Amino acid sequence: MHAVTTVERLVDLIDPNANVLLNMTSEEAAAAVASGDAKRVRAIDGQFAIIQKQGNVVRLARSIGRPMRYFLAKQVAGPCLIVAERMEEIREQLERDGLGDQFHPSYTRMVPAHYLVEILLVGCPDPNPTYTRYFTPERNAMSSDLDEIGRAYMGALADECQKWLDRIDANEPLGVLFSGGIDSGAVFLLLYHLLLQRGQSPARLKAFTLSVEGGDDAQQAKQFLDHLDLSMFLEVIDVPREQISFRDAIRAIEDYKPLDVQSATMAVALCKGIRKRYPDWKYLVDGDGGDENLKDYPIEENSELTIRSVLNNLMLYQEGWGVNAIKHSLVFSGGQSRGHVRSYAPARVLGFQGFSPYALPNVIGVAESIPFIELTDWDHGRLYALKGEITQRGIEAITGMTMPVYEKRRFQRGAVGESDFDSLFPADENAYRDAFTEIFG
């Protein structure tokens, strides 16, 4: 008999410098993933995508805050696993290897957030990956006292922002993608408060607001900051409507879901505007994840959801239906695990390092411990009002400031006038899918 030689090739295109690790070194985080121990992976605080290979076993783990894709290519000598942030990076690597004809977007896979994924490089046929959950927050663990909930939730957000500030040079400017809404408003006020606490000048902080020839966000942002005597921090980025392209957003996020494409379209425009004014600016912070954490989406707009499914399922908005569900997408993952690329990719492709503190497990864990059913008694209106009540109370407890709370409005709706929105974005979902196919095949 002839011995069979298996060639295990891994092409790791993940840039470790793009991880935002808040409590350990890159080497320690890599060792945690290499161990295969879910508890050690859970101990990693920050937004990250990490891959480790031991023999023919490859282990991958990511938080919501950073995407990670993989593709298993066929070679005569054995399988080749390519791991990268983006589809286009995988395609370019295949072309370099003379394997470009193997690429198709639907053959790429997204590592789902909050799971340790193991892949065996053992040739043909390829075994399915195994998934081990590393983050399982306890639900309904807190009391129904809104003041206590607010302090705990905003306290967790402040703790993560504090650790993030610890790792950044005190002279670096900090930009908040700011609409004057609840989530970006809370992030801005916490950073302002923390900088003062640290004895650092808050002048390094800016609230960047997008205005596409109008839109309500610019006025709301001004009112928010005027209310607190902080209007000097506002910087409105004016962008002409002819520079708005949903196709550019699809190219950036490599996805076609209309709401995510629309949000990313405005994020691309805002990041381009900031980059044009400030060629050397590095750090941007956003409020993405706040809606998911406090379940503040209009359930009525999604025929697949009920308030019972939203409140009864662990992290439904963060993870979708879960890796074992029929509806789970292997190509895109689910929930914010999929959709967060709307915030991450625009900043990344334009050279910024983004930070999304609401999407960190330590903050999500506090949100999941809120007794939503007890607080809302299954009432939609009470659920939608909860985020403003909790956040406002928490911000006041931590900073002493009374944060204004305005009616919820999606980023893509607030940055542009209503008539302009309809002319910039197709109403038919198939138009987004068609554009995705044109770009990625």
C-alpha positions in Angstrom: 0.0 0.0 0.0 1.1 3.5 -0.7 1.1 6.1 2.1 -1.3 9.0 1.5 0.3 12.4 2.0 -2.1 15.2 2.9 -0.9 18.7 2.1 -2.7 21.2 4.4 -2.4 24.7 3.1 -3.8 27.7 4.9 -3.7 31.2 3.5 -4.3 33.6 6.3 -5.2 37.1 5.0 -6.6 38.4 8.3 -4.7 41.5 9.5 -4.2 41.2 13.3 -3.6 44.9 13.5 -7.3 45.5 12.7 -8.4 43.7 15.9 -9.4 46.0 18.8 -8.2 44.0 21.9 -9.1 45.6 25.2 -7.7 43.2 27.8 -5.0 41.1 26.4 -2.2 41.0 23.8 -2.6 39.6 20.3 -0.5 36.6 21.3 -2.7 35.8 24.3 -5.9 36.1 22.2 -4.4 33.9 19.5 -3.5 31.3 22.2 -7.0 31.4 23.5 -8.4 30.5 20.1 -5.7 27.9 19.4 -6.7 26.1 22.6 -10.1 25.3 21.4 -11.5 26.2 24.8 -14.6 28.3 24.5 -14.2 29.8 27.9 -10.8 31.2 27.0 -12.2 32.6 23.8 -15.1 34.3 25.8 -12.4 36.0 27.9 -11.2 38.0 24.9 -12.6 41.5 25.3 -12.8 43.6 22.2 -13.8 43.3 18.5 -11.7 40.6 16.7 -11.3 38.0 14.0 -8.7 35.4 14.9 -7.5 32.2 13.1 -5.2 29.5 14.4 -4.0 26.3 12.8 -2.6 23.2 14.6 -1.9 20.3 12.3 -4.8 19.9 10.1 -7.2 21.6 12.5 -8.1 25.2 11.9 -9.9 27.2 14.5 -11.6 30.6 13.8 -13.5 33.0 16.1 -14.9 36.5 15.7 -17.0 39.0 17.5 -19.7 40.9 15.8 -17.4 43.9 15.3 -15.2 42.3 12.7 -16.1 40.1 9.7 -14.2 36.9 8.7 -14.8 34.8 5.7 -13.3 31.5 4.5 -13.2 29.5 1.2 -12.0 25.9 0.7 -10.2 25.6 -2.6 -9.4 22.3 -4.3 -5.9 21.5 -5.3 -4.4 18.2 -6.6 -2.0 18.2 -3.6 -4.9 18.7 -1.1 -7.3 21.3 0.2 -6.3 25.0 0.6 -8.2 27.1 3.1 -8.3 30.9 2.4 -9.4 33.1 5.2 -10.0 36.9 4.8 -12.2 39.8 5.8 -13.6 40.1 2.3 -14.9 38.2 -0.7 -12.7 40.2 -3.0 -9.6 39.3 -1.1 -10.5 35.6 -1.5 -11.1 36.0 -5.2 -7.8 37.8 -5.7 -5.9 35.1 -3.8 -7.5 32.4 -6.0 -6.5 34.3 -9.1 -2.9 34.6 -7.9 -2.9 30.8 -7.4 -4.4 30.1 -10.8 -7.6 29.0 -9.2 -9.8 31.9 -10.1 -12.4 29.7 -11.9 -13.3 28.1 -8.5 -14.6 31.4 -7.1 -18.2 32.2 -6.6 -19.6 34.4 -3.8 -21.9 31.6 -2.7 -19.0 29.3 -2.1 -17.5 31.7 0.5 -18.6 31.3 4.2 -18.9 33.8 7.0 -17.8 32.7 10.4 -20.8 33.4 12.7 -20.1 35.7 15.6 -20.0 34.2 19.1 -18.9 30.7 17.9 -15.6 28.9 17.9 -15.5 27.3 14.4 -13.3 24.2 13.7 -12.4 23.0 10.2 -10.5 19.9 9.4 -8.3 20.0 6.3 -8.7 16.3 5.3 -9.3 16.4 1.6 -12.3 15.2 -0.3 -15.1 15.1 0.7 -14.8 18.1 3.1 -16.4 17.6 6.5 -18.7 20.3 7.8 -17.2 22.7 10.3 -18.1 22.3 14.0 -19.6 25.2 15.9 -19.1 25.7 19.7 -20.8 28.7 21.3 -18.4 30.8 23.3 -20.9 33.5 24.4 -24.1 32.6 26.2 -25.4 35.5 28.3 -27.9 34.8 31.0 -31.3 36.2 30.1 -33.7 38.1 32.5 -31.1 38.2 35.3 -31.7 41.8 36.3 -34.4 43.3 38.3 -37.1 45.5 36.6 -35.8 48.7 38.2 -35.1 51.0 35.2 -32.6 53.1 37.1 -30.6 50.0 38.0 -30.8 48.7 34.4 -29.7 52.1 33.0 -26.7 52.3 35.3 -25.7 48.7 34.5 -26.1 49.0 30.7 -24.5 52.4 30.3 -21.9 51.4 32.9 -20.9 48.5 30.7 -20.7 50.7 27.6 -18.6 53.3 29.6 -16.2 50.5 30.8 -15.6 49.4 27.2 -15.1 52.9 26.0 -12.6 53.5 28.9 -10.6 50.5 28.0 -10.6 51.6 24.3 -9.3 55.0 25.3 -6.5 53.4 27.4 -5.0 51.9 24.2 -5.1 55.1 22.1 -2.5 57.9 22.1 -3.9 60.9 24.1 -3.2 63.2 21.1 -5.2 61.2 18.6 -8.5 62.8 17.5 -11.7 60.8 18.0 -14.7 61.0 15.7 -18.2 59.8 16.6 -20.6 59.0 13.7 -23.4 61.1 15.2 -27.1 61.6 14.3 -28.3 62.9 17.6 -30.1 59.7 18.1 -30.1 57.6 21.3 -27.2 55.3 20.6 -24.7 57.7 19.0 -25.8 60.3 21.5 -24.9 58.1 24.4 -21.6 57.1 23.0 -20.6 60.8 22.4 -21.6 61.8 25.9 -19.8 58.9 27.6 -16.6 59.7 25.6 -16.9 63.4 26.5 -17.4 62.5 30.2 -14.5 60.0 30.2 -12.1 62.4 28.6 -12.9 65.0 31.3 -12.5 62.3 34.0 -9.1 61.4 32.6 -8.0 65.1 32.7 -7.7 65.1 28.9 -9.0 67.8 26.6 -12.4 66.9 25.0 -11.4 69.1 22.1 -10.0 66.0 20.5 -13.6 64.8 20.1 -15.9 65.5 17.1 -19.5 64.6 16.3 -19.6 64.0 12.6 -23.1 64.3 11.1 -24.0 63.6 7.5 -26.2 65.9 5.5 -27.1 65.0 1.9 -28.5 68.3 0.7 -30.8 68.5 3.8 -32.2 65.7 5.9 -33.3 65.9 9.5 -30.3 64.5 11.2 -28.2 67.7 10.9 -30.9 69.6 12.7 -31.5 66.9 15.3 -27.7 66.7 16.0 -27.6 70.4 16.5 -30.6 70.4 18.9 -29.1 67.5 20.8 -25.8 69.3 21.4 -27.3 72.7 21.9 -29.4 71.3 24.7 -26.3 70.3 26.5 -24.2 73.4 25.6 -21.9 71.2 23.5 -22.6 72.5 20.0 -18.9 73.3 19.4 -18.2 69.6 18.9 -20.6 69.3 15.9 -19.2 69.0 12.4 -21.7 68.5 9.6 -20.4 66.8 6.5 -22.3 68.1 3.5 -22.4 65.8 0.6 -24.1 66.4 -2.8 -26.7 63.8 -3.8 -24.8 63.0 -7.0 -22.1 61.5 -4.8 -24.5 59.0 -3.2 -24.3 55.5 -4.8 -25.9 52.4 -3.4 -23.7 50.4 -5.8 -20.6 51.7 -4.1 -22.0 50.6 -0.8 -22.7 47.1 -2.2 -19.1 46.9 -3.4 -17.9 47.9 0.1 -20.1 45.6 2.2 -20.4 42.7 -0.3 -24.0 42.2 0.5 -27.4 43.1 -1.0 -29.9 43.4 1.9 -31.7 46.7 1.2 -31.7 48.2 4.7 -28.0 47.3 5.2 -27.1 48.6 1.8 -29.0 51.9 2.4 -27.3 52.4 5.8 -23.9 51.6 4.3 -24.5 54.0 1.4 -24.7 56.8 3.9 -21.8 55.5 6.0 -19.6 55.4 2.8 -20.6 59.0 2.0 -19.9 60.2 5.6 -16.5 58.4 5.8 -15.5 59.8 2.4 -16.4 63.3 3.5 -14.4 62.9 6.7 -11.4 61.5 4.9 -11.5 64.3 2.4 -11.4 66.9 5.2 -9.0 65.0 7.4 -6.5 62.9 5.4 -4.8 61.5 8.6 -7.8 60.9 10.8 -7.8 57.3 12.2 -10.4 56.6 14.9 -14.1 56.5 14.4 -16.7 55.3 17.0 -20.4 54.5 16.2 -23.6 53.5 17.9 -24.3 50.4 15.8 -25.7 47.6 17.8 -27.8 49.7 20.2 -31.0 48.9 18.4 -30.2 45.2 18.4 -29.3 45.2 22.1 -32.6 46.8 23.3 -34.7 45.1 20.5 -35.7 48.5 19.1 -36.8 47.5 15.5 -40.4 47.9 14.2 -41.5 44.3 14.4 -44.5 45.2 12.2 -42.2 45.7 9.2 -40.9 42.1 9.2 -43.6 39.4 8.5 -41.3 36.7 9.8 -41.2 38.2 13.4 -43.6 38.5 16.3 -42.9 40.2 19.6 -42.9 36.7 21.2 -40.1 35.5 18.8 -38.1 38.6 19.5 -38.4 38.5 23.3 -38.2 34.7 23.7 -35.1 34.0 21.6 -31.5 34.6 22.8 -29.8 37.4 20.8 -32.2 37.1 17.9 -31.3 40.5 16.5 -27.6 39.8 17.0 -27.4 36.3 15.5 -30.5 35.6 13.6 -32.2 32.2 14.0 -28.9 30.5 14.9 -26.3 28.3 13.2 -28.6 25.2 13.4 -31.6 26.8 11.8 -32.7 26.2 8.3 -32.9 30.0 7.8 -29.2 30.5 8.8 -27.1 31.7 5.9 -23.7 30.0 5.6 -22.6 32.7 3.2 -23.7 35.7 5.3 -24.4 34.5 8.8 -27.5 36.1 10.5 -28.7 39.2 12.3 -26.1 41.8 13.2 -23.5 39.1 12.8 -24.2 39.7 9.1 -25.4 43.2 9.1 -22.6 44.9 11.1 -20.5 45.1 7.9 -22.7 48.1 7.1 -20.7 50.0 9.7 -17.4 48.2 9.7 -16.6 48.0 6.0 -17.2 51.7 5.0 -14.8 52.8 7.7 -12.3 50.1 7.0 -12.1 50.6 3.2 -11.5 54.3 3.7 -8.6 53.7 6.1 -10.3 54.3 9.5 -10.2 52.0 12.5 -13.8 51.8 13.7 -15.0 50.9 17.1 -18.6 49.7 17.9 -18.8 49.4 21.7 -22.5 48.3 21.7 -21.5 45.2 19.7 -19.1 43.9 22.3 -20.1 40.8 24.3 -19.8 42.5 27.7 -22.4 45.1 26.6 -24.6 42.6 24.9 -24.5 40.4 28.0 -26.0 43.2 30.1 -28.7 43.9 27.6 -29.7 40.3 27.4 -30.1 40.2 31.2 -32.8 42.9 31.0 -36.3 41.3 31.8 -37.9 42.5 28.7 -41.1 40.5 29.0 -41.7 41.7 32.6 -41.1 45.3 31.5 -43.3 45.3 28.4 -45.9 42.6 29.0 -45.6 41.9 25.2 -46.6 45.4 24.3 -44.9 46.8 21.2 -45.1 50.4 22.3 -43.6 49.8 25.7 -40.8 47.8 24.0 -40.0 50.6 21.6 -40.0 53.2 24.4 -37.7 51.2 26.6 -34.4 52.1 24.9 -34.8 55.8 25.4 -35.8 55.4 29.1 -33.0 53.0 29.9 -30.3 55.0 28.1 -31.4 58.4 29.4 -31.4 57.2 33.0 -28.1 55.5 32.6 -26.4 58.5 31.1 -27.7 60.8 33.8 -26.5 58.4 36.5 -23.0 58.2 35.1 -22.4 61.7 33.6 -25.0 63.9 35.4 -26.2 65.1 32.0 -29.9 64.8 30.9 -29.7 63.4 27.4 -32.4 64.5 25.0 -34.3 61.6 23.4 -35.9 61.9 20.0 -38.1 59.6 18.0 -36.2 56.7 16.3 -35.1 57.3 12.7 -32.9 55.1 10.6 -29.5 56.6 9.5 -30.4 56.4 5.8 -33.6 58.3 6.4 -32.2 61.0 8.6 -29.3 62.0 6.3 -31.4 62.8 3.3 -34.8 64.3 2.5 -37.7 61.9 1.9 -38.1 62.7 -1.8 -34.4 62.4 -2.3 -34.3 59.0 -0.5 -36.9 57.6 -2.9 -34.8 58.7 -5.9 -31.5 57.4 -4.5 -32.7 53.9 -3.5 -34.7 51.3 -5.5 -37.9 50.2 -3.9 -37.5 46.7 -5.5 -35.2 44.4 -3.5 -34.2 42.6 -6.7 -32.4 45.7 -7.8 -29.9 45.3 -5.0 -29.4 41.6 -5.7 -28.9 42.4 -9.4 -26.2 45.0 -8.6 -24.5 42.5 -6.2 -24.4 39.9 -9.0 -23.0 42.4 -11.5 -20.2 43.2 -9.1 -19.3 39.8 -7.7 -20.6 37.4 -10.3 
